Amino acid sequence: MKYLLIISLIIVILFSITACKEKPRTPLDDYGDALLDSYKRGQDTEEIANLDAVKKAVMVYYASNGKYPQSLEEIKDLLSSDIDLSRYSYNSENGKVTLKNR
């Protein structure tokens, strides 16, 4: 009985080890990964461009009014595109704009 238990345990361990091996990658897997990476890079580039646009709008507001806006809502008219301002943190004391963590 003890011998049967040891053999069964060894078989289960061997199956577990072979099941955990990395599966061979296909060209389709590589293509999918490349597409996802490109999409993520595009999103990152868009976020950086939007952050830069918001920062510039804050500086234009400051140059025009001599003070920083109380909130980012005040600069919506200065932005040329529809940017989701809720994605940014804003300090009205120094005009610093940062991207919130996702």
Backbone torsions as a table, in degrees:
resi	resn	phi	psi	omega
1	MET	NA	-44.2	-179.8
2	LYS	-65.0	-38.4	179.5
3	TYR	-63.8	-42.7	179.0
4	LEU	-63.3	-38.7	178.6
5	LEU	-65.2	-42.4	179.4
6	ILE	-65.2	-44.3	178.7
7	ILE	-62.2	-43.2	179.1
8	SER	-62.2	-42.0	179.3
9	LEU	-63.7	-41.7	178.7
10	ILE	-63.7	-42.3	179.3
11	ILE	-63.4	-43.2	178.7
12	VAL	-63.2	-42.0	179.1
13	ILE	-63.8	-43.3	179.4
14	LEU	-63.7	-42.9	177.1
15	PHE	-63.7	-38.3	179.0
16	SER	-64.5	-42.0	-179.4
17	ILE	-65.5	-44.4	-179.1
18	THR	-69.9	-30.5	178.8
19	ALA	-72.2	-25.9	-177.8
20	CYS	-85.5	-7.7	179.7
21	LYS	-63.6	148.9	179.3
22	GLU	-68.2	133.7	-179.8
23	LYS	-74.3	148.4	177.8
24	PRO	-65.0	140.4	-178.5
25	ARG	-88.0	142.7	177.5
26	THR	-105.2	163.4	176.0
27	PRO	-58.7	-30.6	178.5
28	LEU	-66.2	-38.2	175.9
29	ASP	-62.1	-45.2	179.6
30	ASP	-63.2	-41.2	179.5
31	TYR	-63.9	-43.7	178.4
32	GLY	-62.3	-42.7	177.9
33	ASP	-63.1	-40.3	179.5
34	ALA	-64.8	-40.0	178.0
35	LEU	-63.9	-44.4	179.2
36	LEU	-63.6	-41.8	178.1
37	ASP	-62.3	-42.2	179.0
38	SER	-63.5	-42.0	179.2
39	TYR	-62.6	-44.8	179.8
40	LYS	-65.2	-40.5	177.5
41	ARG	-63.6	-38.5	177.4
42	GLY	-63.5	-42.2	177.5
43	GLN	-64.0	-42.7	179.0
44	ASP	-62.1	-41.6	179.3
45	THR	-63.9	-41.1	178.3
46	GLU	-63.7	-42.5	179.3
47	GLU	-62.3	-41.3	179.7
48	ILE	-66.2	-42.5	179.4
49	ALA	-64.5	-42.3	178.8
50	ASN	-65.9	-40.6	178.1
51	LEU	-61.1	-42.5	178.6
52	ASP	-63.0	-40.9	179.2
53	ALA	-64.1	-40.9	179.3
54	VAL	-65.7	-43.0	178.6
55	LYS	-60.9	-43.1	179.4
56	LYS	-65.3	-38.1	178.3
57	ALA	-64.7	-38.0	176.6
58	VAL	-63.2	-41.7	-179.9
59	MET	-67.9	-37.4	176.4
60	VAL	-64.1	-43.1	177.6
61	TYR	-60.4	-44.0	180.0
62	TYR	-63.2	-42.2	179.8
63	ALA	-65.3	-35.2	-178.7
64	SER	-79.2	-35.9	-171.3
65	ASN	-111.3	-9.6	179.7
66	GLY	74.0	10.5	177.5
67	LYS	-152.4	159.3	177.5
68	TYR	-80.5	149.9	177.9
69	PRO	-64.5	149.5	178.7
70	GLN	-69.2	-31.7	177.0
71	SER	-147.1	166.4	179.8
72	LEU	-69.8	-18.5	178.1
73	GLU	-61.6	-28.2	-178.6
74	GLU	-70.2	-17.6	-178.2
75	ILE	-104.2	6.6	-178.4
76	LYS	-55.6	-37.9	-178.6
77	ASP	-68.6	-22.7	-179.3
78	LEU	-82.2	-14.6	-178.4
79	LEU	-89.6	134.6	-175.8
80	SER	-80.4	-21.4	-177.8
81	SER	-124.7	170.0	178.1
82	ASP	-79.1	100.4	179.7
83	ILE	-108.7	132.0	178.5
84	ASP	-75.0	99.5	-175.7
85	LEU	-72.2	-13.2	178.6
86	SER	-71.2	-10.5	-179.9
87	ARG	-84.9	-0.9	-174.4
88	TYR	-120.2	144.6	171.5
89	SER	-96.0	141.6	-176.2
90	TYR	-136.7	134.4	175.9
91	ASN	-109.5	111.2	-175.7
92	SER	-74.7	-12.9	179.5
93	GLU	-76.2	-37.5	-178.4
94	ASN	-122.0	1.0	177.4
95	GLY	74.6	15.7	-177.5
96	LYS	-79.6	130.3	179.2
97	VAL	-118.1	130.6	177.1
98	THR	-133.4	157.4	177.7
99	LEU	-82.8	129.4	177.3
100	LYS	-68.8	151.3	175.6
101	ASN	-68.5	144.8	179.1
102	ARG	-74.2	NA	NA
